[in-house]
Amino acid sequence: MPIYFRKMVLLSKIETAYATDPTLTGAANAILAKNVSISDMEGNDVSRDLVQPNFGNQPTLPADTHITIEFDTELAGSGTAGTAPAWGPLFRAAGCAEVIVPTTSVTYSPITDSIESAYHKFWMGSTLHAIKGSRGTGKLNINAQGIPFVHWKFWGLYTPPSEVAAATPVFTAWKKPVIVNKANTQFTVNSVALVTRSFSLDLANPVEPRLLINSESIQLTDHKEQIEFTSEAVPVSGAGSLDLHGLATTAATVPVSLTHGVTAGNIITLSAPTAQFQRPSGYSNNQGIAERGLKMLPLPTAGNDQWSLAAT
């Protein structure tokens, strides 16, 4: 019998002990994902470089073996203010703290120390790929007339695949998103409401498989966030203006705010209070309207405060 490509199941859970199965279940830990891809034996093939009296290939041995998995998840709240969204463990394993204020909010923001790790289980048919000790990165994509989503990539320690009956996923914790549009989404830069086509926040976490004698781990070693967006061009002075060149020249920082959703329990607010414009790179023509693709760096002030994502 063939393995049908559509028969995928993905579970994720924060580990309590590094690289140790925290007992995942389909009922509690299912990930409602799309565009899943896995590289289940990344690494290098090390040549043995043996002496031989003839031409021909050298035998190799696999080294630096680890696993990567990539997928998208839709961005919506839990449906109840103060209850963590189903995607919360993914942000935690991407170097974020989760702060819960009961009945009010759940907020994610970057941290430097005590970064958590996740254990993923991915089934293709009945073939289980266990991905342990995992840490990763994500990119939020909020584009006009589209579904907001996060693209994730996680690195994990290698475990050989095995044949195990797939878990039965339960997706009730995953709520329906709302389309990005004028009614549902507000975006401002330095308090100027920009007519915007696309927006992204790339966490851009450097992640390193560190496979040494006496220790093997996946390490998240920095945060390198980048904001990119495409908006209609505005004047450099006067009403509704934004002096991009002046802000870039002086390396000034300005607040960036994006709120998506209008119903309590399904409102997501992204804040970058001290973001720096990088050099603008010109105009583009879309439907006869001048637009600009712009980049900003979220900068920390006290530390670990360069951005936050609040679900309310």
Backbone as numpy.savetxt, mean C-alpha at the origin, in Angstrom:
# Nx Ny Nz CAx CAy CAz Cx Cy Cz
-6.76 -33.08 -13.36 -7.60 -31.88 -13.36 -6.73 -30.63 -13.36
-7.10 -29.61 -14.14 -6.33 -28.37 -14.12 -6.60 -27.57 -12.84
-5.72 -26.62 -12.55 -5.95 -25.66 -11.47 -6.55 -24.41 -12.10
-7.76 -24.09 -11.74 -8.43 -22.95 -12.34 -7.91 -21.65 -11.73
-7.53 -20.71 -12.60 -6.86 -19.49 -12.17 -7.76 -18.65 -11.26
-9.06 -18.72 -11.46 -9.96 -17.91 -10.65 -10.12 -18.43 -9.21
-9.63 -19.63 -8.94 -9.82 -20.21 -7.61 -8.69 -19.77 -6.68
-8.78 -18.52 -6.21 -7.78 -17.96 -5.32 -8.42 -17.62 -3.97
-7.65 -17.79 -2.92 -8.05 -17.35 -1.58 -6.82 -16.71 -0.95
-7.02 -15.54 -0.32 -5.92 -14.84 0.35 -6.36 -14.48 1.76
-5.53 -14.85 2.74 -5.74 -14.47 4.14 -4.51 -13.71 4.62
-4.71 -12.76 5.54 -3.59 -12.02 6.13 -3.91 -11.74 7.58
-2.87 -11.84 8.43 -3.04 -11.56 9.85 -1.71 -11.10 10.43
-1.76 -10.16 11.36 -0.55 -9.70 12.03 0.00 -10.83 12.91
1.31 -11.02 12.84 1.96 -12.06 13.63 2.14 -11.60 15.08
1.99 -12.52 16.00 2.31 -12.23 17.40 3.75 -12.61 17.72
4.28 -13.62 17.07 5.70 -13.97 17.13 6.21 -14.00 15.70
7.38 -13.41 15.46 7.85 -13.23 14.10 7.96 -14.56 13.36
7.42 -14.56 12.13 7.50 -15.69 11.21 6.83 -16.95 11.76
5.87 -16.76 12.65 5.14 -17.88 13.25 3.67 -17.74 12.90
3.07 -18.82 12.44 1.67 -18.82 12.03 0.78 -18.39 13.20
0.06 -17.26 13.08 -0.81 -16.81 14.16 -2.22 -17.41 14.10
-2.38 -18.47 13.33 -3.65 -19.18 13.15 -4.66 -18.30 12.43
-4.56 -18.33 11.11 -5.46 -17.57 10.25 -6.71 -18.39 9.96
-7.83 -17.69 9.82 -9.08 -18.36 9.45 -9.75 -17.58 8.33
-10.49 -18.28 7.51 -11.24 -17.63 6.45 -12.30 -16.70 6.99
-12.84 -17.00 8.17 -13.89 -16.18 8.75 -13.37 -14.84 9.25
-12.14 -14.80 9.77 -11.63 -13.59 10.42 -10.58 -12.84 9.61
-9.92 -13.51 8.66 -8.72 -12.92 8.06 -8.73 -12.88 6.54
-9.88 -13.05 5.92 -9.94 -13.05 4.45 -9.68 -11.65 3.90
-8.93 -11.59 2.81 -8.64 -10.35 2.11 -9.43 -10.34 0.80
-10.27 -9.31 0.65 -11.03 -9.15 -0.59 -10.13 -8.41 -1.58
-9.41 -9.18 -2.37 -8.35 -8.64 -3.23 -8.70 -8.82 -4.70
-7.96 -8.11 -5.52 -8.01 -8.30 -6.96 -6.62 -8.09 -7.52
-6.43 -8.52 -8.78 -5.13 -8.38 -9.45 -3.99 -9.00 -8.63
-4.23 -10.20 -8.12 -3.23 -10.87 -7.29 -2.17 -11.52 -8.17
-0.91 -11.31 -7.79 0.19 -12.03 -8.45 1.21 -12.42 -7.39
1.81 -13.56 -7.56 2.79 -14.06 -6.59 4.03 -14.54 -7.32
5.18 -14.21 -6.75 6.46 -14.77 -7.19 6.94 -15.62 -6.04
6.74 -16.94 -6.17 6.81 -17.81 -5.01 8.18 -18.41 -4.74
9.19 -18.02 -5.51 10.56 -18.44 -5.18 11.54 -17.43 -5.77
11.44 -16.20 -5.29 12.38 -15.17 -5.69 13.77 -15.48 -5.12
14.79 -14.90 -5.73 16.14 -15.08 -5.22 17.16 -15.14 -6.34
18.21 -15.88 -6.12 19.30 -15.99 -7.10 19.67 -17.46 -7.30
20.20 -17.74 -8.49 20.75 -19.05 -8.78 22.27 -18.92 -8.78
22.90 -19.50 -7.78 24.34 -19.35 -7.59 25.06 -20.48 -8.32
25.90 -20.09 -9.28 26.64 -21.09 -10.05 27.72 -21.74 -9.18
27.88 -23.06 -9.36 28.92 -23.76 -8.60 30.29 -23.58 -9.24
30.35 -23.19 -10.52 31.62 -22.88 -11.21 32.65 -24.00 -11.07
32.20 -25.19 -11.39 33.08 -26.35 -11.28 34.01 -26.47 -12.49
35.20 -27.02 -12.25 36.11 -27.32 -13.35 35.54 -28.48 -14.15
35.50 -28.33 -15.48 35.05 -29.43 -16.32 35.79 -29.37 -17.65
35.98 -30.51 -18.29 36.84 -30.57 -19.48 36.12 -30.26 -20.78
34.95 -29.63 -20.68 34.16 -29.38 -21.88 33.27 -28.17 -21.67
32.73 -27.65 -22.80 31.76 -26.57 -22.71 30.45 -27.11 -22.14
29.65 -26.19 -21.57 28.33 -26.58 -21.09 27.93 -25.80 -19.85
26.67 -25.89 -19.52 26.17 -25.17 -18.35 26.77 -25.68 -17.07
26.86 -24.78 -16.11 27.27 -25.14 -14.75 26.03 -25.38 -13.90
26.09 -26.34 -12.99 24.97 -26.52 -12.07 24.88 -25.33 -11.12
23.68 -25.06 -10.64 23.45 -23.94 -9.73 22.72 -24.41 -8.48
22.74 -23.56 -7.48 21.98 -23.78 -6.26 21.14 -22.54 -5.97
19.89 -22.71 -5.56 19.06 -21.53 -5.24 19.53 -20.88 -3.94
19.55 -19.56 -3.92 19.96 -18.80 -2.74 19.07 -17.57 -2.61
19.09 -16.97 -1.44 18.33 -15.74 -1.18 16.84 -15.95 -1.48
16.34 -17.13 -1.22 14.96 -17.44 -1.59 13.97 -16.75 -0.65
12.99 -16.10 -1.25 11.93 -15.43 -0.53 10.73 -15.33 -1.46
9.63 -14.81 -0.97 8.38 -14.74 -1.72 7.92 -13.29 -1.78
7.37 -12.88 -2.90 6.68 -11.60 -2.99 5.25 -11.84 -3.48
4.35 -11.02 -2.98 2.97 -11.08 -3.43 2.45 -9.66 -3.59
1.71 -9.43 -4.66 1.12 -8.12 -4.95 -0.38 -8.28 -5.19
-1.14 -7.28 -4.76 -2.58 -7.32 -4.97 -3.16 -5.94 -4.67
-4.40 -5.74 -5.07 -5.13 -4.50 -4.80 -6.27 -4.78 -3.83
-6.57 -3.80 -2.98 -7.78 -3.85 -2.15 -8.52 -2.52 -2.29
-9.83 -2.59 -2.30 -10.64 -1.38 -2.37 -10.53 -0.62 -1.05
-10.69 0.72 -1.15 -10.53 1.57 0.02 -11.91 2.06 0.46
-12.37 1.49 1.56 -13.64 1.89 2.16 -13.52 1.66 3.66
-14.37 2.33 4.43 -14.34 2.15 5.87 -14.96 0.84 6.31
-15.00 0.64 7.62 -15.56 -0.59 8.18 -17.07 -0.57 8.23
-17.66 0.61 8.03 -19.10 0.77 8.17 -19.50 1.28 9.54
-18.56 1.24 10.51 -18.83 1.71 11.87 -17.65 2.54 12.34
-17.89 3.80 12.65 -16.81 4.66 13.14 -16.19 4.07 14.40
-14.86 4.02 14.44 -14.16 3.46 15.58 -13.89 1.98 15.49
-14.33 1.34 14.41 -14.04 -0.07 14.16 -13.02 -0.16 13.02
-11.94 -0.90 13.24 -10.86 -0.96 12.26 -11.35 -1.58 10.95
-10.98 -1.01 9.81 -11.34 -1.59 8.52 -10.62 -2.93 8.31
-11.16 -3.71 7.40 -10.59 -5.04 7.14 -9.18 -4.95 6.58
-8.84 -3.82 5.94 -7.49 -3.66 5.40 -6.49 -3.16 6.44
-6.90 -2.97 7.66 -6.01 -2.46 8.70 -4.72 -3.24 8.88
-4.75 -4.59 8.93 -3.51 -5.33 9.11 -2.49 -5.09 8.00
-2.95 -4.76 6.80 -2.03 -4.52 5.70 -1.24 -3.23 5.93
-1.92 -2.18 6.40 -1.20 -0.94 6.73 -0.22 -1.18 7.89
-0.62 -1.97 8.86 0.26 -2.23 10.00 1.53 -2.95 9.56
1.40 -3.89 8.62 2.58 -4.61 8.12 3.36 -3.79 7.10
2.84 -2.60 6.76 3.55 -1.67 5.88 4.10 -0.49 6.68
4.37 -0.72 7.95 5.06 0.28 8.75 4.19 1.36 9.34
2.94 1.03 9.69 2.02 2.02 10.23 1.50 1.60 11.60
1.24 2.62 12.42 0.52 2.40 13.68 -0.97 2.47 13.42
-1.73 1.75 14.21 -3.18 1.80 14.17 -3.67 2.31 15.52
-4.32 3.48 15.49 -4.83 4.10 16.71 -6.35 4.13 16.64
-7.00 3.45 17.58 -8.45 3.34 17.59 -9.03 4.21 18.69
-9.95 5.08 18.31 -10.76 5.82 19.27 -12.17 5.25 19.17
-12.62 4.49 20.15 -13.91 3.79 20.04 -15.05 4.72 19.66
-15.88 4.25 18.74 -17.07 4.95 18.21 -16.73 6.22 17.44
-15.43 6.51 17.24 -15.06 7.78 16.61 -14.19 7.60 15.37
-13.03 6.96 15.52 -12.09 6.93 14.40 -11.07 5.82 14.55
-10.48 5.45 13.42 -9.29 4.60 13.39 -8.30 5.29 12.47
-7.09 5.55 12.97 -6.11 6.34 12.22 -4.83 5.55 12.03
-4.31 5.61 10.81 -3.05 4.97 10.46 -2.03 6.05 10.13
-0.82 5.88 10.66 0.26 6.83 10.39 1.59 6.08 10.49
2.63 6.61 9.85 3.90 5.86 9.80 4.59 5.80 11.16
5.33 4.73 11.38 6.16 4.57 12.57 7.56 4.17 12.14
8.50 4.37 13.07 9.90 4.03 12.81 10.31 2.76 13.54
9.82 2.56 14.75 10.23 1.42 15.58 9.08 0.44 15.75
9.45 -0.78 16.12 8.49 -1.83 16.43 7.50 -2.05 15.30
8.02 -2.12 14.08 7.17 -2.35 12.91 6.70 -3.79 12.91
5.40 -3.97 12.74 4.81 -5.30 12.82 5.03 -6.08 11.53
4.77 -7.37 11.60 4.88 -8.25 10.44 3.59 -9.02 10.28
3.37 -9.50 9.07 2.13 -10.23 8.77 2.45 -11.62 8.27
1.49 -12.49 8.43 1.53 -13.85 7.88 0.41 -13.93 6.85
0.75 -14.25 5.62 -0.24 -14.40 4.56 -0.35 -15.87 4.17
-1.55 -16.27 3.82 -1.76 -17.58 3.21 -2.50 -17.36 1.90
-1.89 -17.83 0.82 -2.49 -17.67 -0.50 -2.65 -19.03 -1.15
-3.90 -19.31 -1.53 -4.20 -20.56 -2.23 -4.43 -20.30 -3.72
-3.78 -21.06 -4.55 -4.15 -21.19 -5.96 -4.72 -22.59 -6.10
-6.04 -22.68 -6.23 -6.67 -23.99 -6.15 -6.47 -24.54 -4.75
-5.89 -25.72 -4.65 -5.60 -26.29 -3.33 -4.12 -26.18 -2.97
-3.35 -25.44 -3.76 -1.93 -25.26 -3.48 -1.75 -24.05 -2.57
-1.23 -24.28 -1.38 -1.05 -23.24 -0.38 0.36 -22.68 -0.43
0.45 -21.36 -0.53 1.72 -20.65 -0.39 1.64 -19.86 0.92
2.41 -20.26 1.91 2.47 -19.55 3.18 3.61 -18.53 3.11
3.30 -17.29 3.45 4.25 -16.18 3.34 4.43 -15.61 4.74
5.54 -15.93 5.37 5.71 -15.60 6.79 6.71 -14.46 6.98
6.58 -13.80 8.16 7.51 -12.72 8.48 7.43 -11.57 7.50
6.26 -11.28 6.98 6.11 -10.38 5.83 6.00 -8.92 6.24
6.67 -8.08 5.47 6.51 -6.63 5.56 6.45 -6.08 4.14
5.87 -4.87 3.98 5.69 -4.41 2.61 5.42 -2.94 2.48
4.82 -2.60 1.36 4.53 -1.22 1.03 3.21 -1.15 0.29
2.69 0.06 0.13 1.41 0.24 -0.54 1.35 1.57 -1.25
0.43 1.66 -2.20 0.21 2.90 -2.94 -1.29 3.15 -3.04
-1.75 4.25 -2.45 -3.16 4.63 -2.52 -3.42 5.32 -3.85
-4.47 4.90 -4.52 -4.85 5.46 -5.82 -6.30 5.92 -5.75
-6.50 7.23 -5.94 -7.84 7.82 -5.85 -8.04 8.64 -7.11
-8.71 8.04 -8.09 -8.83 8.61 -9.42 -10.28 8.90 -9.76
-10.52 10.05 -10.38 -11.88 10.49 -10.69 -12.64 9.44 -11.49
-13.88 9.19 -11.08 -14.80 8.24 -11.71 -14.32 6.79 -11.59
-13.45 6.55 -10.61 -12.98 5.19 -10.37 -13.23 4.77 -8.94
-12.90 3.52 -8.64 -12.99 2.98 -7.29 -11.65 3.22 -6.60
-11.63 3.85 -5.44 -10.35 4.06 -4.75 -9.79 2.72 -4.28
-8.47 2.56 -4.42 -7.87 1.29 -4.03 -6.44 1.50 -3.58
-5.90 0.48 -2.94 -4.49 0.46 -2.54 -3.83 -0.71 -3.25
-2.71 -0.43 -3.90 -1.90 -1.51 -4.48 -0.82 -1.87 -3.46
-0.79 -3.15 -3.09 0.13 -3.64 -2.06 1.21 -4.53 -2.66
2.39 -4.47 -2.05 3.42 -5.47 -2.34 4.07 -5.86 -1.02
4.11 -7.16 -0.78 4.70 -7.69 0.45 5.80 -8.69 0.11
6.84 -8.65 0.93 7.94 -9.61 0.86 7.84 -10.52 2.07
8.08 -11.82 1.90 8.02 -12.75 3.02 9.07 -13.83 2.90
9.33 -14.48 4.01 10.29 -15.59 4.03 9.72 -16.78 3.27
10.61 -17.53 2.67 10.19 -18.64 1.80 9.70 -19.83 2.61
8.58 -20.36 2.18 8.07 -21.64 2.65 7.65 -22.45 1.43
8.07 -23.70 1.30 7.66 -24.49 0.13 6.14 -24.63 0.08
5.55 -24.61 -1.10 4.10 -24.78 -1.20 3.69 -26.20 -0.82
2.43 -26.33 -0.45 1.90 -27.64 -0.06 0.46 -27.73 -0.52
-0.05 -28.93 -0.53 -1.45 -29.15 -0.91 -2.30 -29.23 0.35
-3.11 -28.20 0.55 -3.96 -28.09 1.73 -5.30 -27.54 1.27
-6.37 -28.08 1.76 -7.69 -27.58 1.38 -7.78 -26.09 1.69
-8.29 -25.33 0.74 -8.36 -23.88 0.89 -9.36 -23.49 1.97
-9.05 -22.41 2.67 -9.99 -21.84 3.63 -11.21 -21.29 2.89
-12.30 -21.20 3.59 -13.51 -20.59 3.04 -13.56 -19.13 3.48
-13.36 -18.20 2.55 -13.28 -16.79 2.96 -14.65 -16.20 3.25
-14.68 -15.32 4.25 -15.87 -14.57 4.60 -15.51 -13.09 4.46
-16.27 -12.36 3.64 -15.91 -11.00 3.28 -16.84 -9.95 3.88
-17.60 -10.30 4.91 -18.57 -9.35 5.44 -17.91 -8.11 6.03
-16.66 -8.20 6.46 -15.97 -7.03 7.03 -15.57 -6.02 5.96
-15.58 -6.45 4.70 -15.20 -5.57 3.60 -16.45 -4.86 3.09
-16.44 -3.54 3.16 -17.62 -2.77 2.78 -17.48 -2.22 1.36
-18.62 -1.94 0.77 -18.66 -1.46 -0.61 -18.09 -0.04 -0.67
-17.17 0.22 -1.60 -16.63 1.57 -1.74 -17.60 2.46 -2.51
-17.29 3.76 -2.54 -18.06 4.70 -3.35 -17.14 5.30 -4.40
-17.73 5.69 -5.51 -16.97 6.21 -6.65 -16.34 7.56 -6.28
-15.16 7.80 -6.82 -14.48 9.08 -6.64 -15.12 10.10 -7.59
-15.76 11.12 -7.02 -16.39 12.15 -7.85 -16.62 13.41 -7.01
-17.28 14.39 -7.60 -17.50 15.66 -6.91 -18.32 15.48 -5.65
-19.32 14.63 -5.69 -20.21 14.46 -4.54 -19.51 13.76 -3.37
-18.59 12.85 -3.67 -18.01 12.00 -2.63 -16.61 12.40 -2.19
-15.93 13.26 -2.94 -14.50 13.46 -2.74 -14.16 14.95 -2.75
-13.36 15.37 -1.77 -12.85 16.73 -1.71 -11.32 16.69 -1.59
-10.66 17.59 -2.32 -9.19 17.61 -2.34 -8.72 19.06 -2.31
-7.84 19.39 -1.37 -7.28 20.73 -1.30 -5.77 20.65 -1.10
-5.08 21.64 -1.65 -3.66 21.85 -1.43 -3.49 23.30 -1.00
-2.94 23.49 0.19 -2.80 24.84 0.76 -4.16 25.54 0.79
-5.20 24.78 1.11 -6.59 25.25 1.23 -7.21 25.64 -0.10
-6.55 25.34 -1.22 -7.11 25.61 -2.54 -7.74 24.32 -3.06
-9.02 24.36 -3.40 -9.71 23.19 -3.94 -9.35 23.06 -5.42
-8.59 22.03 -5.74 -8.12 21.83 -7.11 -9.04 20.84 -7.84
-9.35 21.14 -9.09 -10.09 20.21 -9.94 -9.12 19.13 -10.37
-9.34 17.92 -9.88 -8.31 16.89 -9.94 -8.79 15.65 -10.67
-7.90 15.12 -11.47 -8.17 13.91 -12.25 -7.71 12.66 -11.51
-6.54 12.72 -10.91 -5.98 11.53 -10.25 -5.10 11.95 -9.08
-5.04 11.08 -8.09 -4.23 11.34 -6.89 -3.66 10.02 -6.42
-2.41 10.06 -5.93 -1.83 8.86 -5.31 -0.90 9.26 -4.18
-0.85 8.41 -3.17 0.17 8.47 -2.12 0.89 7.14 -2.14
2.16 7.18 -2.51 2.98 5.98 -2.54 3.78 5.93 -1.24
3.55 4.90 -0.44 4.33 4.76 0.79 5.81 4.54 0.49
6.10 3.87 -0.61 7.48 3.71 -1.11 8.43 3.23 -0.02
7.99 2.25 0.75 8.85 1.71 1.80 9.96 0.85 1.20
11.22 1.14 1.49 12.27 0.18 1.12 12.14 -1.08 1.99
12.05 -2.23 1.35 11.90 -3.49 2.07 13.03 -4.42 1.64
13.71 -5.02 2.61 14.90 -5.81 2.34 14.80 -7.21 2.94
14.84 -8.26 2.11 15.05 -9.60 2.67 16.48 -9.67 3.24
16.58 -9.97 4.51 17.88 -10.00 5.18 18.11 -11.43 5.65
18.82 -12.19 4.81 18.95 -13.63 4.99 20.40 -13.94 5.32
20.70 -14.03 6.62 22.06 -14.14 7.11 22.22 -15.39 7.97
23.44 -15.65 8.38 23.70 -16.75 9.31 23.05 -16.42 10.65
22.31 -17.36 11.18 21.63 -17.24 12.47 20.43 -16.29 12.46
20.12 -15.68 11.35 18.97 -14.78 11.33 18.45 -14.60 9.91
17.17 -14.79 9.74 16.51 -14.50 8.47 15.25 -13.69 8.77
15.12 -12.56 8.08 13.98 -11.68 8.33 13.74 -10.80 7.12
12.58 -10.18 7.12 12.25 -9.15 6.15 12.23 -7.83 6.91
13.04 -6.88 6.46 13.17 -5.62 7.18 12.63 -4.45 6.35
11.83 -3.62 6.98 11.37 -2.36 6.39 12.29 -1.28 6.95
13.08 -0.61 6.08 14.22 0.17 6.54 14.05 1.68 6.44
12.93 2.18 5.89 12.75 3.62 5.79 11.33 3.90 5.29
10.95 5.18 5.29 9.73 5.64 4.62 10.13 6.69 3.61
9.68 6.56 2.37 10.05 7.48 1.29 8.79 7.93 0.54
7.78 8.40 1.25 6.48 8.68 0.66 6.55 9.73 -0.46
5.67 9.56 -1.42 5.56 10.49 -2.55 4.09 10.69 -2.87
3.68 11.95 -2.98 2.35 12.30 -3.46 2.45 12.73 -4.91
1.55 12.21 -5.75 1.45 12.66 -7.13 -0.01 12.90 -7.46
-0.27 13.95 -8.21 -1.65 14.20 -8.64 -1.65 14.99 -9.94
-2.74 14.87 -10.67 -2.95 15.62 -11.90 -4.20 16.47 -11.72
-4.02 17.78 -11.83 -5.12 18.73 -11.62 -5.15 19.76 -12.74
-6.29 20.43 -12.87 -6.36 21.54 -13.80 -5.37 22.63 -13.38
-4.70 23.24 -14.36 -3.79 24.35 -14.09 -4.56 25.53 -13.53
-3.96 26.23 -12.57 -4.58 27.43 -11.97 -3.60 28.58 -12.06
-4.08 29.83 -11.94 -3.18 30.98 -11.99 -2.19 30.98 -10.82
-1.12 31.76 -10.99 -0.11 31.85 -9.93 -0.46 32.92 -8.91
-1.45 33.76 -9.21 -1.89 34.78 -8.25 -3.37 35.06 -8.48
-3.99 35.68 -7.48 -5.41 35.98 -7.57 -6.27 34.89 -6.95
-7.58 34.99 -7.16 -8.52 34.04 -6.57 -8.27 32.62 -7.08
-8.30 31.67 -6.16 -8.12 30.27 -6.52 -6.76 29.93 -7.07
-5.75 30.72 -6.71 -4.41 30.54 -7.29 -3.54 29.64 -6.43
-2.48 29.16 -7.06 -1.47 28.37 -6.37 -0.15 28.61 -7.10
0.77 29.28 -6.43 2.05 29.63 -7.04 3.01 28.45 -6.93
2.89 27.53 -7.87 3.68 26.30 -7.81 5.17 26.60 -7.85
5.57 27.52 -8.73 7.00 27.81 -8.89 7.56 28.48 -7.63
6.79 29.40 -7.06 7.26 30.03 -5.84 7.38 29.05 -4.69
6.39 28.17 -4.56 6.44 27.18 -3.49 7.59 26.20 -3.68
7.82 25.79 -4.94 8.92 24.88 -5.21 10.27 25.55 -4.99
10.39 26.80 -5.41 11.67 27.53 -5.28 12.06 27.72 -3.82
11.09 28.06 -2.98 11.37 28.32 -1.57 11.33 27.07 -0.71
10.98 25.91 -1.32 10.84 24.65 -0.58 9.88 24.80 0.59
8.85 25.63 0.38 7.84 25.81 1.42 7.00 24.54 1.58
6.45 24.36 2.77 5.54 23.24 3.00 4.12 23.75 3.16
3.18 23.01 2.62 1.76 23.38 2.67 0.95 22.13 3.01
-0.25 22.30 3.54 -1.08 21.14 3.88 -1.80 20.57 2.66
-1.89 19.26 2.63 -2.64 18.52 1.62 -3.73 17.73 2.34
-4.95 17.80 1.83 -6.05 17.07 2.46 -6.94 16.46 1.39
-7.27 15.21 1.55 -8.20 14.53 0.66 -9.19 13.75 1.52
-10.46 14.03 1.33 -11.52 13.31 2.05 -12.40 12.60 1.04
-12.63 11.31 1.29 -13.47 10.53 0.38 -14.54 9.81 1.20
-15.78 9.97 0.76 -16.91 9.36 1.46 -17.69 10.40 2.23
-18.99 10.15 2.39 -19.87 11.11 3.06 -20.70 10.49 4.18
-20.66 9.17 4.30 -21.48 8.48 5.29 -20.61 8.03 6.46
-21.03 8.32 7.69 -20.28 7.92 8.87 -19.98 6.42 8.83
-18.74 6.07 9.13 -18.28 4.69 9.04 -17.64 4.38 7.72
-17.82 5.27 6.74 -17.23 5.05 5.42 -16.63 6.34 4.87
-15.99 7.09 5.77 -15.30 8.33 5.39 -13.80 8.13 5.62
-13.01 8.38 4.59 -11.57 8.24 4.66 -10.95 9.61 4.44
-10.09 10.05 5.36 -9.44 11.35 5.24 -7.93 11.17 5.27
-7.29 11.57 4.20 -5.84 11.53 4.10 -5.30 12.94 4.32
-4.38 13.09 5.26 -3.79 14.39 5.57 -2.28 14.30 5.48
-1.69 15.29 4.81 -0.24 15.47 4.80 0.01 16.94 5.15
0.18 17.27 6.43 0.14 18.66 6.87 1.33 19.51 6.45
2.45 18.87 6.13 3.64 19.63 5.75 4.26 18.97 4.52
3.64 19.19 3.37 4.10 18.59 2.12 4.81 19.64 1.27
5.90 19.23 0.65 6.71 20.14 -0.14 6.53 19.86 -1.63
6.24 20.92 -2.40 6.18 20.78 -3.85 7.56 20.52 -4.41
7.64 19.58 -5.36 8.82 19.46 -6.20 8.59 20.23 -7.49
9.62 20.39 -8.28 9.55 21.23 -9.48 8.42 20.79 -10.41
7.54 21.72 -10.83 6.53 21.38 -11.84 7.20 21.14 -13.18
6.57 20.29 -14.00 7.23 19.86 -15.24 6.44 20.18 -16.50
5.54 21.14 -16.42 4.85 21.54 -17.65 3.38 21.19 -17.64
2.76 21.37 -18.81 1.31 21.22 -18.96 1.00 20.01 -19.84
-0.22 19.52 -19.70 -0.75 18.52 -20.62 -2.14 18.96 -21.06
-2.58 18.45 -22.21 -3.88 18.81 -22.77 -4.84 17.64 -22.57
-5.93 17.88 -21.86 -6.93 16.84 -21.69 -8.30 17.46 -21.91
-8.98 17.03 -22.97 -10.29 17.57 -23.36 -10.23 19.08 -23.60
-9.09 19.53 -24.08 -8.92 20.95 -24.37 -8.61 21.80 -23.15
-8.42 21.18 -21.98 -8.15 21.89 -20.74 -6.69 21.65 -20.35
-6.02 22.71 -19.91 -4.63 22.59 -19.45 -4.60 21.94 -18.07
-3.83 20.88 -17.95 -3.66 20.19 -16.68 -2.18 20.09 -16.34
-1.91 19.83 -15.06 -0.53 19.65 -14.61 -0.41 18.36 -13.81
0.65 17.62 -14.08 1.03 16.50 -13.22 2.05 16.99 -12.21
1.73 16.87 -10.92 2.55 17.47 -9.86 2.98 16.42 -8.84
4.13 16.71 -8.21 4.67 15.80 -7.19 4.95 16.59 -5.92
4.72 15.92 -4.79 4.99 16.52 -3.49 5.63 15.48 -2.57
6.43 15.96 -1.64 7.04 15.11 -0.62 6.38 15.38 0.72
5.70 14.42 1.32 5.22 14.60 2.69 6.42 14.60 3.64
6.60 15.68 4.39 7.76 15.81 5.27 7.35 15.70 6.73
8.15 15.02 7.55 7.86 14.97 8.99 8.25 16.27 9.66
7.59 16.57 10.76 7.97 17.72 11.60 8.52 17.18 12.92
7.66 16.72 13.83 8.14 16.10 15.05 8.67 14.69 14.79
8.23 14.09 13.67 8.64 12.72 13.34 7.46 11.79 13.29
7.39 10.99 12.22 6.30 10.04 12.02 4.94 10.73 11.90
4.94 11.98 11.46 3.70 12.74 11.31 3.55 13.32 9.90
4.26 12.74 8.94 4.24 13.28 7.59 2.90 13.04 6.88
2.15 12.04 7.34 0.83 11.80 6.77 0.02 10.96 7.76
-1.28 10.99 7.59 -2.15 10.12 8.35 -3.37 9.78 7.50
-3.94 8.64 7.78 -5.15 8.19 7.11 -6.18 7.82 8.17
-7.25 8.58 8.22 -8.26 8.38 9.27 -9.54 7.83 8.67
-10.07 6.79 9.28 -11.37 6.24 8.92 -12.36 6.66 10.00
-13.42 7.37 9.58 -14.39 7.87 10.56 -15.82 7.55 10.13
